[in-house]
Amino acid sequence: MGFLAGFLGAVRTGLWDGAPAPLLPLSRPRRLRWLPHVVVSVIALGVALTGTDAMSNGYRLGVELGVLAGFAQGVALVLALWRPVPAWWLSLAGTVVAAVMARAHLVGTAPPGPNWPWSVPAITAHVLVLFFLSLRMSTYVAIGALALTGLTTFFVEGVVGGGPYTATGVTSVTVFVVAVLLGTALRGSREARTQLVEQESLTAEERSRRTLLEERSRIARELHDVVAHHMSVISIQAQVAPHLVENPSDELRENLDGIRQNALEALTELRRVLGVLRSENPGDPYGLGAPGTGAAPHAPQPTLDRLEALVENTRAAGLTVTTEIDGEVLPLAPGVELSAYRIVQEALSNALRHAPGSMVRVELTHFPRGLQIRVVNSAPRRPAPPSPGAGHGLLGMRERAVMLGGTLMAMETSCGGFTVAAFLPRAGTDASEGLPHGNGNGNGSGNANGTRTGRPPGPKNRTGDTS
């Protein structure tokens, strides 16, 4: 009973004040967007004209009533494009009124008589009206409209009756059922496609968010050693400082003890944070590779001092790599050194995967304000195999640069290669206004030896892989 009451309530609400879903027009080409409306209007005109003839001559209603009844079906068909429920009411009411008015004229008609109570034009109009209604309204409303149409048809034909006529009740209701089934199926298919597109959009957004969080977690795991080292140094210096001063005051001892205690507490909290970050993949504590292949927990994080070893490993993998270091080498913050090494490592890894056999040039330029990194590879000499990587290497590089207040750009060169250019502030805290002018700032493209060859056609995303 509860289901039946809910069903009847939904039908009543939908058939009285239900709002229809929009009728999707054709989108390509744009000049055909309104083609369905034009076709339906032409059909409606034909229904109105043939319906007028059927009502005037077949049902013997006269010209005035015949025109009114015929054009009522045509108007209902056009109205169904925007308001299918009122159009259904108009079509059904027009048919019933015409059938009842024609009953008196059918008594003296010789058999077999006209099609009654549904004429062919009326069936055509009502089929399309029910199709549009089921296409744009809920299934409950479509079934309710079909049921009321069937009940009304059999009441007029079976109870009211008339003179000699060709019964069309069973045929018309059968056609109406087919129209409702077809419209409901198309509506369900459209809703399924819409939900699939929405789900794919949500999945892509969630994947992008997850990738970003994974990269930030990976960077945080790497920077843990840098921060822990500084806190350990602070703790040791605070412990040793009283022994470097003759007769240190109690206040000095108390302050140094407080500094040491705070440093130890900070180290404890850092260990807890790192434990949370490691818990997702205990076999890869630093997030540097597949499970079981990550760096050892106590291994020091790499710096630019290991750049030559990184380049040699890349050469051994089949790339021709040259390096160039310009400018006065000044001390860099540990986090800047680590991020610079990882950016170069990621750029070389991308070149190895996506440009096999290419020539790569690594440029490090030291400026008073920071370090500029530029890695340029030429076009690949052979097709690149499918990459097994995670596909977010460029995202990780950008996160490292932004974290330090720097910038990073990646773009295709005019000769078919690729350029990665980054600028990292020396202290890793000041936001850079852009890359220094005039030395590989990423606005020009590079060839195999790193010389400028012109402006590239524009940025183009390149799938990177985590090293």
Long-range contacts (C-beta under 8 A, 24 or more apart in sequence): 7-140, 7-144, 8-144, 10-138, 10-140, 10-141, 10-144, 11-140, 11-141, 11-143, 11-144, 11-145, 12-144, 14-85, 14-137, 14-138, 14-140, 14-141, 14-144, 15-85, 15-88, 15-89, 15-141, 15-144, 15-145, 15-148, 16-85, 18-85, 18-137, 18-138, 18-141, 20-83, 20-84, 20-85, 20-133, 20-136, 20-137, 21-136, 21-137, 21-187, 22-136, 23-81, 23-82, 23-132, 23-135, 23-136, 24-190, 36-81, 37-81, 40-77, 40-78, 40-80, 40-81, 40-128, 41-78, 43-77, 43-124, 43-128, 44-74, 44-75, 44-77, 44-78, 44-125, 45-74, 47-73, 47-74, 47-77, 47-121, 47-124, 47-125, 48-73, 48-74, 48-75, 48-121, 50-120, 50-121, 51-119, 51-121, 51-122, 51-125, 54-114, 54-115, 54-119, 54-120, 54-121, 54-122, 55-98, 55-102, 55-119, 58-114, 58-115, 58-119, 59-98, 59-101, 59-102, 59-105, 59-106, 59-114, 59-116, 59-119, 60-102, 60-105, 60-109, 61-98, 61-101, 61-102, 61-105, 65-98, 65-101, 69-94, 69-97, 69-98, 70-121, 73-121, 73-122, 73-125, 73-126, 74-125, 76-125, 76-126, 76-129, 77-125, 77-128, 77-129, 80-128, 80-129, 80-132, 80-133, 81-132, 84-129, 84-132, 84-133, 84-135, 84-136, 84-137, 85-133, 85-137, 85-141, 85-145, 87-129, 87-132, 87-133, 88-126, 88-129, 88-130, 88-133, 88-145, 91-122, 91-125, 91-126, 91-129, 92-126, 92-148, 92-149, 92-152, 94-122, 95-122, 95-126, 96-152, 96-156, 98-122, 99-156, 99-160, 99-162, 100-156, 100-160, 102-162, 103-160, 103-161, 103-162, 103-163, 106-162, 106-163, 106-164, 106-165, 107-162, 107-163, 108-163, 109-163, 109-164, 109-165, 110-164, 111-164, 112-164, 112-165, 112-166, 113-163, 113-164, 113-165, 113-166, 114-165, 114-166, 115-165, 115-166, 115-168, 116-157, 116-162, 116-165, 116-166, 116-167, 116-168, 117-153, 117-156, 117-157, 117-168, 117-169, 118-153, 118-168, 118-169, 118-171, 118-172, 119-168, 123-168, 123-171, 123-172, 123-175, 126-172, 126-176, 127-175, 127-176, 127-179, 128-179, 130-176, 130-179, 130-180, 130-183, 131-179, 131-180, 131-182, 131-183, 132-183, 133-183, 134-179, 134-180, 134-182, 134-183, 134-184, 134-187, 135-183, 135-184, 135-186, 135-187, 136-187, 139-184, 139-187, 139-188, 142-180, 142-183, 142-184, 143-180, 145-180, 146-176, 146-177, 146-180, 149-173, 149-176, 150-176, 211-390, 211-391, 211-392, 211-395, 212-395, 212-399, 214-287, 214-392, 215-392, 215-395, 215-396, 215-399, 216-399, 217-277, 217-280, 217-287, 218-286, 218-287, 218-288, 218-396, 218-466, 219-339, 219-396, 219-399, 219-400, 219-403, 220-273, 220-277, 221-274, 221-277, 221-278, 221-285, 221-286, 221-287, 222-286, 222-287, 222-288, 222-301, 222-338, 222-342, 223-301, 223-335, 223-338, 224-270, 224-273, 224-274, 224-277, 225-300, 225-301, 226-301, 226-334, 226-335, 226-338, 227-270, 228-267, 228-270, 229-334, 230-334, 231-263, 231-266, 231-267, 231-270, 232-263, 232-267, 234-259, 234-260, 234-263, 235-260, 235-263, 235-264, 235-267, 238-263, 288-467, 301-334, 301-338, 302-338, 302-341, 302-342, 302-345, 303-334, 303-337, 303-338, 303-341, 304-332, 304-337, 304-340, 304-341, 304-364, 306-341, 307-341, 307-344, 307-362, 307-364, 310-341, 310-344, 310-345, 310-348, 311-348, 311-362, 314-348, 314-351, 314-352, 314-360, 317-352, 318-352, 318-356, 318-357, 319-348, 319-351, 319-352, 319-356, 319-357, 319-358, 319-359, 319-360, 319-377, 320-358, 320-359, 320-360, 321-348, 321-359, 321-360, 321-361, 321-362, 322-359, 322-360, 322-361, 322-362, 322-449, 322-450, 323-361, 323-362, 323-363, 323-364, 324-361, 324-362, 324-363, 324-364, 324-450, 325-363, 325-364, 325-365, 325-366, 326-363, 326-364, 326-365, 326-366, 326-439, 327-365, 327-366, 327-367, 328-366, 329-366, 330-366, 330-368, 330-426, 332-371, 332-424, 332-426, 333-426, 333-427, 333-428, 335-404, 335-428, 336-370, 336-371, 336-404, 336-424, 336-425, 336-426, 336-427, 336-428, 339-400, 339-401, 339-403, 339-404, 339-424, 339-428, 340-364, 340-371, 340-373, 340-422, 340-424, 342-396, 342-397, 342-400, 342-467, 343-373, 343-375, 343-397, 343-400, 343-401, 343-408, 343-420, 343-422, 344-373, 344-375, 345-467, 346-393, 346-394, 346-396, 346-397, 346-464, 346-466, 346-467, 347-375, 347-397, 347-420, 348-375, 349-389, 349-393, 349-464, 349-465, 349-467, 350-393, 350-394, 350-418, 350-420, 350-462, 350-464, 350-465, 351-375, 351-377, 351-418, 353-384, 353-387, 353-389, 353-465, 354-380, 354-384, 354-387, 354-418, 354-462, 354-463, 355-379, 355-380, 355-384, 355-417, 355-418, 356-380, 356-381, 356-382, 356-384, 356-385, 357-381, 357-382, 358-417, 358-448, 359-448, 359-449, 361-446, 361-448, 361-449, 361-450, 363-440, 363-450, 365-436, 365-439, 365-440, 367-436, 368-426, 369-425, 369-426, 369-430, 369-432, 369-436, 370-406, 370-423, 370-424, 370-425, 370-426, 370-432, 371-423, 371-424, 371-426, 372-421, 372-422, 372-423, 372-435, 372-436, 372-439, 372-440, 372-441, 373-420, 373-421, 373-422, 373-423, 373-424, 374-419, 374-420, 374-421, 374-422, 374-440, 374-442, 374-446, 374-450, 375-419, 375-420, 375-421, 376-413, 376-417, 376-418, 376-419, 376-420, 376-440, 376-446, 376-447, 376-450, 377-417, 377-418, 378-415, 378-416, 378-417, 378-447, 378-448, 379-415, 379-416, 379-417, 380-416, 387-463, 387-465, 388-465, 389-463, 389-464, 389-465, 389-466, 390-465, 390-466, 391-463, 391-464, 391-465, 392-464, 392-465, 392-466, 393-463, 393-464, 393-465, 393-466, 393-467, 394-420, 394-461, 394-462, 394-463, 394-464, 395-464, 396-464, 396-466, 397-422, 397-464, 404-428, 404-429, 405-429, 405-430, 405-431, 405-432, 406-431, 406-432, 407-432, 407-434, 407-435, 409-435, 409-442, 409-459, 410-459, 410-461, 410-462, 411-442, 411-445, 411-456, 411-458, 411-459, 411-460, 412-445, 412-456, 412-457, 412-459, 412-460, 412-462, 413-445, 413-446, 413-447, 413-453, 413-456, 414-445, 414-453, 414-454, 414-455, 414-456, 414-457, 415-445, 415-446, 415-447, 415-448, 415-453, 417-445, 417-446, 417-447, 417-448, 418-462, 419-445, 419-446, 419-456
